[in-house]
Amino acid sequence: MSADVYQNRTHLAAMQGQPLLFVFHGTGGDENQFFDFGRQLLPDAGIISPRGNVSEHGALRFFRRTGEGVYDMEDLALRTDAMADFIRARKIEARPSRTIGLGYSNGANILASVMLKHPGLFNEAVLMHPLIPWQPDAQPGLAGKRVLITAGQRDPICPPSLTQDFADYLIGQGVETDLAWHTGGHEIQQSEIAAIQRFFGS
C-alpha cells in the first residue's frame, strides 16, 4: 500500500511548527466525523482526518474483522503499516512541533495499533472506547508518551476489563496514562468530551 492510499480531509496550520492532530472515525463514520471537533480542540493545529478504506456491509472501517471483537490480525498488520506510512508522509509535509492522535472505536483501534508498532509517530493520543483483544508485546518506545482512554462502564462492544488491561499495559510501558470512565455504554458522553478537553488543555 502506498502512503497516499487514504482519502482524507485536511486543514494544515498557518505556520509550520504547530501541533498536528490526526483524527480517526469509528465504524460507519468518515473523515468528517471528528474533523470539526478536532478544530475546536486545537484551533491553531493542523488537522488530518483519513477515511477508512475497508467496507463492512457498506460501513467504513480501517481494518477487517471476522466478527464482533474478532480481528483479522493479518489485515490489521498490513493496514497498520499503511497508516503509519500515510502519517509519516504527512508529518514530513507539515513539520509539526508535536503529533497527536484522536480516535473513536475502530479509529481508536487503528491509532493504538500504529502506536504499538510505530511508537515514534505520536507524542500524545486520545483513545475513545478502544478494544485491544490481544496482549501486546513490550514496546519501550512508548515510554514518555501521554495517552487518555475514555470508556463506558457498560460498553457491550469494549468490555471494561479489556479497557483496564490495556490501560495497565500502557502504564507498564512508561506511558502517562489517564482513564476516564462514564456510566454508559459505547456512546460518547459529555463527561468524556470534558475529559478530552482537559487533556488537550494540560
C-alpha positions in Angstrom: 0.0 0.0 0.0 1.3 3.5 -0.8 1.3 6.4 1.6 -1.4 8.2 -0.3 -3.9 5.3 -0.1 -6.3 7.2 2.2 -8.8 9.8 1.1 -8.7 12.4 3.8 -9.9 15.8 4.9 -7.0 18.2 5.8 -6.5 21.6 7.3 -2.9 22.5 7.6 -1.7 25.0 10.2 -1.0 28.5 9.0 2.6 28.1 10.2 5.0 25.2 10.4 6.0 24.2 13.9 2.4 24.0 15.2 0.8 20.7 16.5 -0.6 18.2 14.1 -3.7 16.3 15.0 -4.8 13.1 13.3 -8.5 12.1 13.9 -9.8 8.7 13.2 -13.5 7.9 12.8 -15.5 4.9 14.1 -17.1 2.2 12.1 -19.7 3.7 9.8 -18.2 7.2 10.1 -16.0 9.0 7.6 -13.4 11.8 7.5 -16.0 14.4 8.7 -17.0 12.7 11.9 -14.4 14.3 14.2 -12.8 16.9 11.9 -14.7 19.9 13.4 -14.2 18.5 16.9 -10.5 18.5 16.3 -10.6 22.1 15.0 -12.4 23.1 18.2 -9.9 21.3 20.5 -6.8 22.7 18.8 -7.7 25.7 16.7 -4.1 26.5 15.8 -3.1 23.0 14.8 -3.1 21.2 11.6 -5.9 18.5 11.3 -5.8 15.4 9.1 -8.7 13.0 9.0 -8.2 9.9 6.9 -11.2 7.8 5.7 -11.1 4.1 6.4 -10.8 2.1 3.2 -12.4 -1.1 4.3 -16.1 -1.6 3.8 -18.1 -3.8 6.2 -21.5 -4.1 4.6 -21.2 -0.5 3.5 -19.8 0.8 6.8 -16.3 2.2 6.5 -13.5 0.8 8.8 -9.8 0.9 9.0 -9.2 -2.9 9.0 -11.2 -6.1 8.6 -12.7 -8.2 11.3 -14.4 -11.6 11.2 -16.9 -10.9 14.0 -17.6 -8.5 16.8 -14.3 -8.1 18.6 -12.6 -10.7 16.4 -9.9 -9.0 14.3 -8.3 -10.2 11.0 -4.8 -9.8 12.5 -3.0 -10.2 9.2 -5.1 -7.5 7.7 -4.6 -5.3 10.8 -0.9 -5.6 10.5 -0.9 -4.7 6.8 -3.2 -1.7 7.3 -1.3 -0.5 10.4 1.9 -0.2 8.3 -0.1 1.5 5.5 -1.5 4.0 8.0 2.0 4.6 9.5 3.3 5.4 6.0 0.5 7.8 5.5 1.1 9.5 8.8 4.8 9.7 8.3 4.4 11.3 4.9 2.0 13.9 6.2 4.4 14.7 9.1 7.2 15.4 6.7 4.9 17.8 4.9 3.7 19.6 8.0 6.8 19.6 10.2 4.8 19.8 13.4 6.0 20.6 16.9 4.2 17.6 18.2 1.9 15.0 16.7 -1.4 14.0 18.5 -3.9 11.3 17.6 -7.6 11.0 18.5 -9.7 8.1 17.5 -13.1 6.6 18.4 -13.9 2.8 18.5 -12.4 1.4 15.3 -10.5 4.6 14.8 -9.0 4.3 18.3 -8.0 0.7 17.5 -6.0 1.6 14.4 -4.4 4.5 16.3 -3.4 2.2 19.1 -2.1 -0.4 16.7 0.0 2.2 14.9 1.4 3.4 18.3 2.2 -0.1 19.4 4.2 -0.9 16.2 5.5 2.6 15.3 5.7 4.4 18.6 7.8 7.3 17.3 4.9 8.7 15.2 2.8 10.2 18.0 3.6 12.2 21.2 0.1 12.0 22.6 -3.2 10.2 21.9 -6.8 10.1 22.9 -8.3 6.6 22.6 -12.1 6.7 22.8 -13.6 3.3 23.6 -10.7 1.2 22.2 -10.7 -2.6 22.1 -7.4 -4.3 22.1 -8.3 -8.0 22.3 -4.8 -9.3 22.4 -1.8 -9.0 24.7 0.6 -6.5 23.1 4.3 -7.2 23.2 6.5 -4.9 25.3 7.2 -1.6 23.5 9.9 0.5 25.1 9.4 3.2 22.5 6.1 4.2 24.2 7.8 5.5 27.3 7.2 9.1 28.0 4.0 9.4 25.8 0.7 10.7 27.1 -2.5 8.8 26.5 -6.1 9.4 27.6 -8.5 6.5 27.3 -12.2 7.2 27.6 -14.7 4.3 28.1 -18.1 3.2 29.2 -18.6 1.0 32.2 -21.4 -0.8 30.5 -19.9 -0.9 27.0 -21.2 -4.1 25.2 -18.6 -3.8 22.5 -15.5 -2.9 24.5 -15.6 -4.9 27.8 -14.3 -2.8 30.7 -11.9 -5.5 31.8 -10.1 -5.3 28.4 -10.0 -1.5 28.6 -8.5 -1.7 32.1 -6.0 -4.3 30.9 -4.8 -2.0 28.0 -4.5 1.0 30.4 -2.4 -1.2 32.7 -0.3 -2.3 29.8 0.4 1.3 28.8 1.3 2.3 32.4 3.7 -0.7 32.4 5.4 0.7 29.3 6.0 4.1 31.0 3.1 5.9 29.3 1.5 8.7 31.3 -2.0 7.2 31.1 -5.3 8.7 32.2 -8.5 6.6 32.1 -11.9 8.4 32.1 -15.0 6.2 32.6 -18.6 7.1 32.2 -21.6 5.0 33.4 -23.0 4.3 29.9 -22.1 2.1 27.0 -20.3 2.6 23.7 -21.8 6.1 23.1 -19.8 9.3 23.6 -21.0 11.2 26.6 -20.4 14.8 27.7 -18.2 13.7 30.6 -15.6 12.2 28.3 -15.7 15.2 26.0 -14.9 17.2 29.1 -12.0 14.8 29.9 -10.7 15.2 26.4 -10.8 19.0 26.6 -8.9 18.8 29.9 -6.3 16.6 28.3 -5.7 19.0 25.4 -5.7 21.9 27.8 -3.0 20.4 30.0 
